[in-house]
Amino acid sequence: MELFDLGRAIEAQLYGSHKDLGRHPFFAAHPDLIGRLVSKLTYCVRDEPVRYMAIDMSQASDDESFNIAVYTDDHLFYLIYDPAVDHITTSILGRKLIELVEVLSAPNFMVAEPGRYQGSVTVAASYPGFKVRLPGDNLATDENRLQLDMFLPSLLRDLTHRS
């Protein structure tokens, strides 16, 4: 498959992961940035299936960075955009380098009828030198939050397979 086609798939996943990505004022000020982010991710990820993606734009402003975490079966691709220098730093780690998973919030299964619940899971995954918040920020889509519920067991298995 061509990089362009892979990029379109990653771009769709980015937009499907964050409610405000296309409308965020940050991208109005940087109109080519989405294409640069998608291109960098595509170049790194290639044809590895994306298992989970989180976008944290809670600090995004003219002078604050934001990050994107993309998990495949074997790797974590962690992008940080620094607006001060207009640069995307990309770190690629083996998923087995995970050090700690913190469950910051969990759905409350006990307050609703069976099969329904209030809230969603939020975790922080620690790696050497940084921590990844999943699902990213408070503007994660409902689908992205459901994907995290399904991805979490795989992330926990990374802890047991640490080298």
C-alpha positions in Angstrom: 0.0 0.0 0.0 1.2 3.5 -0.8 2.2 5.9 2.0 -0.5 8.3 0.8 -3.2 5.6 1.3 -1.8 4.7 4.7 -1.7 8.4 5.6 -5.4 8.8 4.7 -6.3 6.0 7.1 -4.2 7.5 9.9 -5.7 10.9 9.2 -9.2 9.4 9.6 -8.2 7.8 12.9 -6.9 11.1 14.1 -10.1 12.9 13.4 -12.1 10.0 14.9 -10.2 10.2 18.1 -10.7 13.9 19.0 -13.9 15.9 18.9 -12.3 19.3 18.3 -9.3 18.4 16.1 -10.6 19.9 12.9 -12.0 23.0 14.5 -9.3 23.7 17.1 -8.1 27.3 16.7 -4.5 26.1 16.9 -4.9 24.5 13.4 -6.5 27.6 12.0 -3.2 29.3 12.8 -1.1 26.4 11.5 -3.1 25.2 8.4 -0.4 22.7 7.2 0.2 21.2 10.6 -2.3 18.3 10.3 -0.7 17.2 7.0 2.8 17.4 8.6 1.6 15.3 11.6 -0.1 12.7 9.4 2.9 12.5 7.2 5.3 12.0 10.1 3.1 9.4 11.7 2.6 7.6 8.4 6.3 7.5 7.7 7.0 6.0 11.1 4.0 3.6 11.5 3.9 2.4 7.9 1.6 -0.6 7.6 1.6 -1.5 11.3 -2.0 -1.7 12.4 -2.9 1.1 14.8 -4.3 -0.4 18.0 -5.0 2.8 19.9 -4.5 6.6 19.4 -4.7 9.4 21.9 -4.4 13.1 21.3 -3.8 15.5 24.2 -4.3 19.2 23.2 -5.2 20.4 26.7 -2.2 22.6 26.7 -2.2 23.6 23.0 -1.8 27.4 22.6 0.6 29.6 20.8 3.4 28.8 23.2 2.5 25.3 24.6 3.0 22.0 23.0 0.6 19.1 22.4 1.1 15.4 21.9 -0.2 12.4 20.0 0.4 8.8 21.1 -0.1 6.0 18.7 0.1 2.3 19.7 0.7 -0.6 17.3 1.2 -4.2 18.4 4.9 -3.6 19.1 5.6 0.1 19.3 4.5 3.4 20.8 4.9 6.4 18.5 4.9 9.6 20.6 4.8 12.9 18.8 5.2 16.2 20.5 4.6 19.4 18.6 6.5 22.5 19.9 5.0 25.7 18.5 7.9 27.8 19.7 10.2 26.2 17.1 7.4 24.8 14.8 8.9 21.3 15.2 7.5 17.8 15.6 9.6 15.5 17.8 8.9 11.8 17.3 9.9 9.2 19.8 9.5 5.5 19.0 9.6 3.0 21.8 9.0 -0.7 22.2 5.7 -1.2 24.1 7.6 -3.5 26.5 9.4 -0.5 27.9 6.3 0.5 29.9 7.0 1.0 33.5 3.7 1.7 35.2 0.0 2.0 34.4 -2.0 4.3 36.7 -5.8 4.1 36.5 -6.9 7.7 37.1 -10.6 7.0 36.7 -12.9 4.1 36.0 -16.5 3.7 35.0 -18.9 3.3 37.9 -20.8 0.0 37.2 -22.7 0.1 40.5 -24.9 3.1 40.0 -26.9 2.2 36.9 -28.9 -0.7 35.6 -26.9 -3.8 34.5 -25.0 -3.3 31.3 -24.9 0.5 31.7 -22.6 2.6 33.7 -21.4 6.2 34.4 -18.1 7.6 33.4 -15.1 6.1 31.5 -11.6 4.9 32.1 -8.6 7.3 32.1 -5.1 5.9 32.5 -1.6 7.2 32.5 1.1 5.0 31.1 4.7 5.7 32.2 7.7 5.1 30.0 11.3 6.1 30.4 11.3 9.9 30.4 7.6 10.6 29.9 4.0 9.7 30.7 1.2 9.2 28.3 -2.4 10.1 29.3 -5.0 7.9 27.7 -7.5 8.9 26.2 -5.5 12.1 25.9 -7.7 15.1 26.9 -11.3 15.7 27.7 -12.2 16.0 24.1 -11.7 12.4 23.2 -14.6 11.0 21.2 -16.9 8.5 22.7 -15.6 6.0 20.2 -12.0 6.7 21.3 -13.0 6.1 24.9 -14.6 2.8 24.0 -11.5 1.8 22.1 -9.5 2.5 25.3 -11.7 0.1 27.2 -10.8 -2.6 24.6 -7.1 -1.6 24.4 -6.5 -1.5 28.2 -6.0 -5.3 28.7 -3.3 -5.3 26.0 -1.6 -2.4 27.7 -1.6 -4.2 31.0 -0.1 -7.3 29.3 2.8 -5.0 28.2 3.6 -4.8 31.9 3.9 -8.6 32.3 6.0 -8.9 29.2 8.6 -6.3 30.2 12.2 -7.4 29.5 
